[in-house]
Amino acid sequence: MKHNKEKVLVTGAAGFIGYHLTQKLLDRGFEVVGLDSINDYYDVNLKYNRLAECGISREGAEQWQKPVQSRSHDGYRFIRMNLEDREEILSLFEKENFDKVINLAAQAGVRYSLENPYSYVDSNVVGFINILEGCRHNDVKHLVYASSSSVYGNNTKMPLSTSDSVDHPISLYAATKKANELMAHTYSHLYGIPTTGLRFFTVYGPWGRPDMALFLFTDAIINDEPIKVFNHGNMVRDFTYVDDITEGVFKVMEDIPKPVQHEDGKQDVSYSNTAPYKVYNIGNSSPVKLMDFITAIEKSLGKEAKKNFMDIQPGDVPRTEADVTDLEENLGYKPDTKVQDGIDAFIKWYRGYYGV
């Protein structure tokens, strides 16, 4: 029997953004199937606890390839699976008949890609082709996928715009994200699959990743340990609050791209005239100096950080700032949560979660 409401596959559903997006979709009445491999890149307990917030038992989530029904949401099931497992992924697509797919699953982290390059190719390239093939053979109406601001590499012209060149990534992580955009465009062009890539800019907020600056800094300051301040504090990041990100993802999901033909015949690099393909930046477009970010954390914790100033790390960029004009113009949307408010919300969650 055909379901009445749209069915959405969210990959990376036990992840930081995936968890928040799943909640938002369920709140808005969508049927959601969440998929995640629950790898141990960071504390798996955090992933299982995010799933538990959505009514998925740990006992169920630990099983491979067995869909688990949420105890708190009729419209939510979760399945543990590797994106690179071709047969399982294609069989899932065939069985479920998804209307839309949001691919957030990826091996994350710029610095870790220096140590473990193969895991990036497995998840982010092999895994992504499996998603594309699933969409191609099962009439998926729209594939939305996570790209990253890291594709801009060392571009110095600010703000970073989707019409800028992204041909010079400086980490393997960034290269795999650029590859995703190229692969998606190819499938949009060849098979007419509507795809939208989202270049996320430094996402933060409650349930955030333990390898990200906000979590690392908060943890260290609370435990009287020094924080590592890279590039001697001369970093600028377009910190974007997770609720702003998921609202943007939702709006993009509902706006299915169509082939674009400009009247004046000029081609904008961010479009293709022949393919239902789009790429957006999602960022706060209010860049924050790293030292100001640290000050905001200190203010929220009521405690000063001990700071170790260090050189910039390989693969890191000194500055990011998103140009979100096209997101505003096309979807009437612009992220706007103030950094202090977002940090306060994270620290409130952190204290509750860890009981400190």
C-alpha positions as CSV (number, residue, x, y, z in Angstrom):
1,M,0.0,0.0,0.0
2,K,1.4,3.4,-0.9
3,H,2.0,5.6,2.1
4,N,0.3,9.0,2.3
5,K,3.2,11.0,3.6
6,E,6.5,11.2,2.0
7,K,9.1,8.7,3.0
8,V,12.6,10.1,3.5
9,L,15.9,8.2,3.9
10,V,18.3,10.0,6.2
11,T,21.8,8.5,6.2
12,G,24.1,9.4,9.1
13,A,21.0,9.4,11.3
14,A,23.0,8.7,14.5
15,G,25.3,11.6,13.7
16,F,25.1,15.1,15.0
17,I,23.2,16.8,12.1
18,G,21.4,13.6,11.1
19,Y,19.9,13.3,14.6
20,H,18.6,16.9,14.6
21,L,17.2,16.5,11.1
22,T,15.5,13.3,11.9
23,Q,13.7,15.0,14.8
24,K,12.7,17.9,12.6
25,L,11.3,15.6,9.9
26,L,9.4,13.5,12.4
27,D,7.9,16.6,14.0
28,R,6.7,17.6,10.6
29,G,4.9,14.4,9.9
30,F,7.3,12.7,7.5
31,E,8.0,9.0,7.5
32,V,11.7,8.5,8.1
33,V,14.1,5.6,7.7
34,G,17.4,6.4,9.5
35,L,20.6,4.6,8.4
36,D,24.0,4.7,10.1
37,S,27.0,2.4,10.4
38,I,27.7,3.6,14.0
39,N,31.4,3.6,13.5
40,D,33.8,4.3,16.3
41,Y,35.4,7.5,14.8
42,Y,34.2,9.1,18.1
43,D,32.3,7.8,21.2
44,V,29.6,5.4,20.0
45,N,27.7,6.0,23.3
46,L,26.8,9.5,22.0
47,K,25.5,8.0,18.8
48,Y,23.4,5.4,20.6
49,N,22.1,8.0,23.0
50,R,21.0,10.3,20.1
51,L,19.2,7.3,18.6
52,A,17.6,6.6,22.0
53,E,16.2,10.2,22.0
54,C,14.4,9.2,18.8
55,G,13.0,6.0,20.5
56,I,15.5,3.5,19.0
57,S,16.8,1.0,21.5
58,R,20.5,0.4,21.7
59,E,19.9,-3.4,21.6
60,G,18.0,-2.9,18.3
61,A,20.5,-0.4,16.8
62,E,23.5,-2.7,17.5
63,Q,22.1,-5.4,15.1
64,W,23.3,-5.1,11.4
65,Q,20.7,-4.9,8.6
66,K,17.7,-5.3,10.9
67,P,15.2,-2.5,10.8
68,V,14.2,-1.3,14.3
69,Q,10.9,0.4,15.0
70,S,11.1,3.6,17.2
71,R,9.3,3.3,20.5
72,S,8.3,6.9,20.4
73,H,7.6,7.7,16.7
74,D,5.3,5.5,14.5
75,G,6.9,7.0,11.5
76,Y,10.5,6.2,12.3
77,R,12.6,3.1,11.7
78,F,16.4,2.7,12.0
79,I,18.7,0.3,10.2
80,R,22.4,-0.2,10.8
81,M,24.3,-0.5,7.6
82,N,27.5,0.5,5.8
83,L,27.0,2.8,2.8
84,E,29.8,0.9,1.0
85,D,27.8,-2.4,1.3
86,R,26.4,-2.2,-2.3
87,E,24.0,-5.1,-2.3
88,E,22.4,-4.2,1.1
89,I,22.0,-0.5,0.1
90,L,20.5,-1.3,-3.3
91,S,18.2,-3.9,-1.8
92,L,17.1,-1.3,0.9
93,F,16.2,1.2,-1.8
94,E,14.2,-1.4,-3.8
95,K,12.3,-2.5,-0.7
96,E,11.5,0.9,0.8
97,N,10.7,3.0,-2.3
98,F,11.9,6.3,-0.8
99,D,10.5,9.6,-2.1
100,K,13.5,11.6,-1.0
101,V,17.0,10.9,0.2
102,I,19.2,13.0,2.5
103,N,22.8,11.7,2.5
104,L,24.6,13.0,5.6
105,A,26.6,9.8,6.2
106,A,30.3,10.3,5.6
107,Q,33.6,9.8,7.2
108,A,34.0,13.2,8.8
109,G,37.0,15.3,9.9
110,V,39.8,17.0,8.0
111,R,42.6,16.0,10.4
112,Y,41.6,12.3,10.6
113,S,41.9,12.0,6.8
114,L,45.6,12.4,7.2
115,E,45.8,9.3,9.2
116,N,43.1,7.1,7.7
117,P,42.6,7.9,4.0
118,Y,40.9,4.6,3.0
119,S,38.0,5.1,5.3
120,Y,37.2,8.4,3.4
121,V,37.2,6.7,0.0
122,D,35.0,3.8,1.3
123,S,32.3,6.0,2.9
124,N,32.4,9.2,0.9
125,V,33.1,7.9,-2.6
126,V,32.1,4.2,-2.8
127,G,29.2,4.8,-0.4
128,F,28.0,7.8,-2.4
129,I,28.0,5.9,-5.7
130,N,25.8,3.3,-4.0
131,I,23.4,6.1,-2.9
132,L,23.3,7.5,-6.5
133,E,22.6,4.1,-8.0
134,G,19.8,3.5,-5.4
135,C,18.3,6.9,-6.5
136,R,18.7,6.1,-10.2
137,H,17.0,2.8,-10.1
138,N,14.1,3.7,-7.8
139,D,12.7,7.0,-9.0
140,V,13.8,9.1,-6.0
141,K,12.4,12.6,-6.4
142,H,15.3,14.5,-4.9
143,L,18.7,13.6,-3.4
144,V,20.1,16.2,-1.0
145,Y,23.7,15.4,0.1
146,A,26.2,17.0,2.5
147,S,29.2,18.6,0.9
148,S,31.4,20.9,2.9
149,S,33.0,24.4,3.1
150,S,36.3,22.6,3.0
151,V,35.9,22.2,-0.8
152,Y,37.0,25.9,-1.1
153,G,40.5,25.0,0.1
154,N,42.7,28.0,0.5
155,N,40.5,30.4,-1.5
156,T,41.2,33.9,0.0
157,K,38.4,35.9,-1.6
158,M,35.7,36.3,1.0
159,P,32.8,35.6,1.3
160,L,33.1,32.1,-0.3
161,S,30.6,31.8,-3.1
162,T,29.3,28.7,-4.9
163,S,30.5,30.3,-8.2
164,D,34.1,30.3,-6.9
165,S,36.6,27.7,-8.2
166,V,36.8,24.6,-6.0
167,D,39.5,22.8,-7.9
168,H,42.2,22.9,-5.3
169,P,41.2,20.9,-2.1
170,I,43.9,20.8,0.6
171,S,42.7,17.6,2.4
172,L,41.5,14.2,1.2
173,Y,38.2,14.9,3.1
174,A,37.6,18.0,1.0
175,A,38.6,16.1,-2.2
176,T,35.9,13.4,-1.5
177,K,33.3,16.1,-0.9
178,K,34.2,17.8,-4.2
179,A,34.0,14.3,-5.8
180,N,30.5,13.9,-4.5
181,E,29.4,17.2,-6.2
182,L,31.0,16.0,-9.5
183,M,29.3,12.5,-9.2
184,A,25.9,14.1,-8.4
185,H,26.2,16.4,-11.3
186,T,26.9,13.5,-13.6
187,Y,23.9,11.5,-12.4
188,S,21.7,14.6,-12.6
189,H,22.8,15.1,-16.2
190,L,22.7,11.5,-17.4
191,Y,19.6,10.3,-15.6
192,G,17.7,13.5,-14.7
193,I,17.9,12.8,-10.9
194,P,17.4,16.1,-9.1
195,T,20.3,16.6,-6.7
196,T,21.3,19.4,-4.3
197,G,24.6,19.6,-2.5
198,L,25.0,21.5,0.7
199,R,28.3,23.0,1.7
200,F,28.0,23.1,5.4
201,F,30.1,25.7,7.4
202,T,31.3,24.7,10.9
203,V,28.2,23.3,12.5
204,Y,27.8,23.4,16.3
205,G,25.1,22.9,18.9
206,P,23.7,20.4,21.4
207,W,24.6,16.8,20.8
208,G,27.6,18.0,18.8
209,R,30.7,16.0,17.8
210,P,33.4,15.4,20.4
211,D,36.1,16.1,17.8
212,M,34.8,19.6,17.1
213,A,36.2,22.8,18.7
214,L,33.2,23.7,20.9
215,F,33.1,20.2,22.5
216,L,36.9,20.0,22.9
217,F,37.2,23.5,24.4
218,T,34.2,23.0,26.8
219,D,35.5,19.6,28.0
220,A,39.0,20.9,28.6
221,I,37.9,24.1,30.4
222,I,35.6,22.2,32.7
223,N,38.3,19.7,33.5
224,D,41.0,22.4,34.1
225,E,43.0,21.2,31.1
226,P,44.6,23.6,28.5
227,I,42.9,24.0,25.1
228,K,44.8,23.8,21.8
229,V,44.5,27.1,19.9
230,F,45.7,26.5,16.4
231,N,47.3,29.1,14.1
232,H,48.0,31.0,17.3
233,G,44.3,32.0,17.4
234,N,44.3,33.6,14.0
235,M,41.4,31.5,12.7
236,V,38.1,32.8,11.6
237,R,35.1,30.4,11.2
238,D,31.5,30.8,10.0
239,F,30.1,29.0,12.9
240,T,26.5,27.9,12.1
241,Y,24.0,26.6,14.7
242,V,22.6,23.2,14.0
243,D,18.9,24.2,14.0
244,D,19.7,26.8,11.3
245,I,21.4,24.0,9.3
246,T,18.5,21.5,9.6
247,E,15.9,24.2,8.7
248,G,18.0,24.9,5.6
249,V,18.2,21.3,4.7
250,F,14.5,20.9,5.1
251,K,13.8,23.9,2.9
252,V,16.2,22.7,0.3
253,M,14.7,19.2,0.3
254,E,11.3,20.6,-0.5
255,D,12.7,22.7,-3.4
256,I,13.4,20.3,-6.1
257,P,15.9,21.7,-8.7
258,K,15.0,21.9,-12.3
259,P,17.3,22.4,-15.3
260,V,18.1,26.1,-15.6
261,Q,18.4,28.1,-18.8
262,H,19.4,31.7,-18.3
263,E,17.7,34.1,-20.6
264,D,20.9,35.9,-21.5
265,G,22.5,32.6,-22.4
266,K,25.2,33.1,-19.7
267,Q,26.0,30.1,-17.6
268,D,26.5,30.5,-13.9
269,V,29.1,28.1,-12.6
270,S,26.8,27.0,-9.8
271,Y,24.1,25.8,-12.2
272,S,24.1,23.4,-15.1
273,N,21.8,24.3,-18.0
274,T,21.0,20.7,-18.7
275,A,20.7,19.1,-15.3
276,P,18.4,19.4,-12.3
277,Y,21.4,20.1,-10.1
278,K,22.1,22.7,-7.4
279,V,24.8,23.5,-4.8
280,Y,24.2,25.8,-1.9
281,N,26.3,27.2,0.9
282,I,24.7,26.9,4.3
283,G,26.5,29.2,6.8
284,N,25.8,32.0,9.2
285,S,27.6,34.5,7.0
286,S,28.8,36.2,10.2
287,P,32.3,34.9,10.6
288,V,33.7,34.8,14.2
289,K,37.3,35.1,15.3
290,L,38.4,31.9,17.1
291,M,39.5,34.0,20.1
292,D,36.0,35.6,20.3
293,F,34.5,32.1,20.1
294,I,36.7,31.0,23.0
295,T,35.7,34.1,25.0
296,A,32.0,33.3,24.4
297,I,32.6,29.7,25.8
298,E,34.4,31.2,28.8
299,K,31.6,33.6,29.5
300,S,29.0,30.8,29.3
301,L,31.1,28.5,31.6
302,G,32.1,31.4,33.9
303,K,35.6,30.2,33.7
304,E,38.8,31.2,31.8
305,A,40.6,28.7,29.5
306,K,44.2,27.8,29.8
307,K,45.5,28.2,26.2
308,N,48.3,26.5,24.3
309,F,48.9,28.5,21.1
310,M,50.0,26.2,18.2
311,D,50.8,26.3,14.5
312,I,48.1,25.7,11.9
313,Q,47.6,22.0,11.1
314,P,48.0,20.5,7.7
315,G,44.7,20.6,5.8
316,D,43.2,23.4,7.9
317,V,42.2,26.7,6.4
318,P,42.6,30.0,8.3
319,R,39.2,31.5,7.4
320,T,35.8,30.6,6.2
321,E,32.8,32.8,5.4
322,A,29.7,31.8,3.5
323,D,28.0,33.8,0.8
324,V,24.4,32.6,1.2
325,T,22.8,35.1,-1.3
326,D,21.3,32.3,-3.5
327,L,19.8,30.5,-0.5
328,E,18.2,33.8,0.6
329,E,17.0,34.6,-3.0
330,N,15.8,31.2,-4.0
331,L,14.3,30.0,-0.7
332,G,13.9,33.1,1.4
333,Y,16.2,31.6,4.1
334,K,19.2,32.8,6.0
335,P,20.7,31.2,9.2
336,D,20.7,33.8,12.0
337,T,21.3,32.2,15.5
338,K,23.8,34.3,17.4
339,V,27.0,32.5,18.5
340,Q,26.6,33.3,22.2
341,D,23.0,31.9,22.1
342,G,24.2,28.8,20.3
343,I,27.1,28.2,22.7
344,D,24.8,28.7,25.7
345,A,22.5,26.0,24.3
346,F,25.4,23.6,23.8
347,I,26.8,24.1,27.3
348,K,23.4,23.7,28.9
349,W,23.1,20.3,27.0
350,Y,26.7,19.4,27.9
351,R,26.2,20.0,31.6
352,G,23.0,18.0,31.6
353,Y,24.4,15.1,29.5
354,Y,27.6,14.7,31.6
355,G,26.1,15.9,34.9
356,V,28.7,18.6,35.4
